[in-house]
Amino acid sequence: MEMGIFYRLLLAHVIGDFMLQSSQLVSKRFSNNKNIRIRANLTHSLLHALLSLFFLGQYLINKNIVIIIGLVALLTACHFLIDLFKSSLTNRKNYKQYNILLFCIDQGLHLISIIFISLLIGKYYSVSYNSMSLFKSIEAWLNQTIQSTTYEHKLFISIILLIIGLWGVGIFIKLFFDYTHYKFYGQVSDNNYFEHNYRYGKKGTENGGFYIGLLERLFIISVIALRIPEVIGFVLATKSIARFKEFDNDKFVEDFIIGSFISFISAIIIGVIIEKLNVIPY
């Protein structure tokens, strides 16, 4: 299988799921109205289809273009059915929308479908794979991944990791706090995973905590990738000073520490991986 196909489809997925999914669309996807829920999930899936076709542009100049487009349509249908099932399930029990396990299962199913479609597209695109069974294709894919990763593929991996580290981790942290607060208090936070307005009684910038976390992880990943990790302490010092007045609130301190550790650890891991890939010229 052409590894470029897998990386392109995965990049389209993380952009569509993490970067280009507005809060309004998410609300409609989990609406109590079945028709609104179906239309919103269909819109979301069609966006993924357009992104997939865009990133697969060079592969569409091929005699098997109709087959490749058909397989992208199949991937889109899989994405739609997975998301619709999740939306219908969470609609029965609202708190499930904030369930971390359900979030991981959802992303895992999407990943499996991307791998499967990538293998099928690879079989039609590359003649050398036409005679292979699906299991042989998987084996060849794993061997190719381990033995020959080109600079282009490393660049795709780095971009995918960056999007996951910035937006994906932010969504994960918010889901984590929303779920725990829903279970304990019967309500969710106001889009700010460090400062829960209903607990602390303060109103800051809308989605402020999410953007602070995003910039924080971008800074950490960047300085590690640029091999100047000694300046990471600047982030922790800045956050601590900015939130110093809130440290009298035990609940806030607990959330602050937990959120910061999740954010820091994920950013450090992703930064180290990107640094090891050597995609940045020094």
C-alpha positions in Angstrom: 0.0 0.0 0.0 1.1 3.5 -0.7 1.8 5.0 2.7 1.0 8.5 1.2 -2.6 7.4 0.9 -3.0 6.6 4.5 -1.2 9.8 5.7 -3.4 11.9 3.4 -6.6 10.3 4.6 -5.6 10.6 8.2 -4.6 14.2 7.8 -8.0 14.9 6.2 -9.7 13.2 9.2 -7.9 15.1 11.9 -8.5 18.4 10.1 -12.2 17.7 9.7 -12.7 16.3 13.2 -10.6 18.7 15.2 -9.9 21.9 13.3 -13.0 22.5 11.2 -15.8 21.3 13.4 -17.6 24.3 14.9 -19.4 24.2 18.2 -22.7 25.0 16.3 -22.2 21.9 14.2 -21.4 19.7 17.2 -24.6 21.0 19.0 -26.7 20.0 15.9 -25.0 16.6 15.7 -26.2 15.8 19.2 -29.6 17.5 18.8 -32.7 15.9 20.2 -34.3 16.4 16.8 -33.5 13.3 14.7 -33.7 15.1 11.3 -31.3 17.9 12.5 -29.0 15.2 13.9 -28.9 13.3 10.6 -28.3 16.4 8.5 -25.5 17.7 10.7 -23.7 14.4 10.7 -24.2 14.2 6.9 -22.7 17.7 6.5 -19.8 16.7 8.7 -19.1 13.6 6.7 -19.3 15.4 3.4 -16.7 17.8 4.6 -14.5 14.8 5.3 -15.1 13.5 1.8 -14.1 16.9 0.2 -10.9 17.0 2.4 -10.1 13.4 1.5 -10.5 14.0 -2.3 -8.4 17.2 -2.0 -5.5 15.5 -0.3 -5.7 12.5 -2.7 -5.5 14.9 -5.7 -2.4 13.3 -7.2 -3.8 9.8 -6.9 -6.9 10.8 -8.8 -4.8 11.2 -12.0 -5.1 7.5 -12.6 -7.1 5.0 -14.7 -8.8 3.8 -11.5 -10.1 7.3 -10.6 -13.7 6.0 -10.5 -12.8 3.2 -8.1 -10.8 5.5 -5.8 -13.7 8.0 -5.7 -16.0 5.2 -4.9 -13.8 4.0 -2.0 -13.7 7.6 -0.7 -17.5 7.5 -0.8 -17.4 4.3 1.1 -15.1 5.9 3.7 -17.5 8.8 4.0 -20.4 6.4 4.5 -18.5 4.6 7.3 -17.7 8.0 8.9 -21.4 9.0 8.7 -22.7 5.7 10.2 -20.1 5.8 13.1 -20.9 9.4 14.0 -24.7 8.9 13.6 -24.5 5.9 15.9 -22.5 7.9 18.5 -25.0 10.8 18.3 -28.0 8.5 18.7 -26.3 6.8 21.6 -25.4 10.0 23.4 -28.9 11.4 22.8 -30.4 8.6 24.9 -28.1 9.5 27.8 -26.7 13.0 27.5 -23.7 12.5 29.8 -22.3 10.0 27.3 -21.5 12.9 25.0 -18.7 13.7 27.4 -17.5 10.1 27.9 -13.8 9.8 27.2 -14.1 6.1 26.5 -16.7 6.7 23.9 -14.6 9.4 22.3 -11.6 7.0 22.1 -13.8 4.2 20.6 -15.2 6.6 18.1 -11.7 7.7 16.9 -10.5 4.1 16.9 -13.3 3.0 14.6 -12.5 6.0 12.3 -8.9 4.9 12.3 -9.7 1.3 11.4 -11.9 2.5 8.5 -9.2 4.8 7.2 -6.6 1.9 7.3 -9.0 -0.4 5.5 -9.9 2.0 2.8 -6.2 3.0 2.4 -5.3 -0.6 1.8 -8.1 -1.0 -0.8 -7.1 2.2 -2.6 -3.4 1.0 -2.5 -4.4 -2.3 -4.2 -5.9 -0.4 -7.1 -3.3 2.3 -7.3 -0.2 0.2 -7.3 0.1 -2.8 -9.6 2.6 -4.5 -7.4 -0.1 -5.0 -4.8 -2.9 -6.2 -7.1 -2.1 -9.8 -6.6 -1.8 -9.6 -2.8 -4.5 -10.6 -0.4 -5.7 -8.1 2.2 -3.5 -9.7 4.9 -0.5 -9.6 2.7 -1.2 -5.9 2.0 -1.3 -5.3 5.8 2.0 -7.0 6.2 3.6 -5.1 3.3 2.2 -1.8 4.8 3.8 -2.5 8.2 7.1 -3.4 6.6 7.1 -0.3 4.5 6.3 1.9 7.5 9.2 0.5 9.5 11.8 0.3 6.7 11.2 3.3 4.4 9.7 6.5 5.7 10.3 9.3 3.3 10.7 13.0 4.2 7.3 13.7 2.7 5.7 11.0 4.9 7.6 12.4 8.0 6.1 15.8 7.2 2.6 14.4 7.0 3.2 12.6 10.3 4.4 15.8 11.9 1.4 17.8 10.7 -1.0 15.1 11.9 0.7 15.0 15.3 0.6 18.8 15.6 -3.1 18.9 14.9 -3.8 16.1 17.4 -1.5 17.8 20.0 -3.1 21.2 19.6 -6.8 20.6 18.9 -7.2 16.9 19.7 -5.7 17.1 23.2 -7.7 20.3 23.9 -10.9 18.5 23.0 -9.9 15.5 25.1 -9.2 17.7 28.2 -12.5 19.5 27.8 -14.4 16.2 27.5 -12.6 14.9 30.5 -13.6 17.8 32.7 -17.1 18.0 31.2 -17.7 14.4 32.0 -16.4 14.4 35.5 -18.3 17.6 36.4 -21.5 16.3 34.8 -21.2 13.1 36.8 -20.6 15.0 40.0 -22.6 18.1 39.6 -25.2 17.3 36.9 -23.9 20.0 34.5 -20.9 20.7 32.3 -18.3 23.4 32.1 -18.5 26.6 30.0 -15.9 25.7 27.3 -13.1 26.6 29.7 -11.4 23.5 31.1 -9.4 25.3 33.8 -12.0 27.7 35.0 -15.5 26.3 35.4 -17.8 29.3 35.6 -20.6 27.6 37.4 -18.2 26.6 40.2 -16.0 29.7 40.4 -18.5 32.3 39.5 -16.3 34.2 37.0 -16.8 34.9 33.3 -13.7 35.1 31.1 -13.1 35.1 27.3 -15.3 32.6 25.5 -13.3 29.4 25.0 -10.4 31.2 26.7 -9.1 28.1 28.5 -9.1 26.1 25.3 -7.1 28.7 23.4 -4.7 29.1 26.3 -4.0 25.4 26.3 -3.7 25.3 22.5 -1.0 28.1 22.6 0.7 26.5 25.5 1.1 23.2 23.7 2.2 24.9 20.5 4.9 26.7 22.5 6.1 23.5 24.1 6.1 21.4 20.9 7.9 24.2 19.1 10.7 24.7 21.6 11.3 20.9 21.8 11.3 20.5 18.0 13.7 23.4 17.8 15.9 21.8 20.5 15.6 24.6 23.1 13.5 22.8 25.8 15.1 24.9 28.6 12.5 27.6 28.0 9.5 25.4 28.8 9.5 26.6 32.4 8.4 30.0 31.0 5.0 28.6 30.3 4.4 27.2 33.7 5.6 30.4 35.4 3.3 32.5 33.2 0.3 30.3 33.9 1.0 30.2 37.6 1.3 34.0 37.9 -1.9 34.6 35.9 -3.9 32.2 38.0 -2.3 33.0 41.4 -5.4 34.6 42.9 -7.4 31.4 42.2 -5.1 29.1 44.1 -7.1 29.5 47.3 -9.9 27.5 45.6 -9.0 23.8 46.2 -11.2 22.6 43.3 -9.6 25.1 40.9 -6.1 24.0 41.9 -6.9 20.3 41.3 -8.3 21.1 37.9 -5.5 23.4 37.1 -2.8 20.7 38.0 -4.6 17.9 36.2 -5.3 19.9 33.1 -1.7 21.2 33.0 -0.2 17.8 33.4 -2.3 16.3 30.6 -1.4 19.3 28.4 2.3 19.3 29.2 2.9 15.6 28.9 1.1 15.3 25.6 2.9 18.3 24.2 6.3 17.0 25.3 5.7 13.5 23.8 4.6 15.0 20.5 7.4 17.5 20.5 10.0 14.7 21.1 8.5 12.6 18.2 8.6 15.5 15.8 12.1 16.4 16.8 13.2 12.8 16.2 11.6 12.8 12.8 14.1 15.6 11.8 11.6 17.5 9.6 13.0 20.9 10.7 16.3 21.9 9.0 18.8 23.2 11.5 
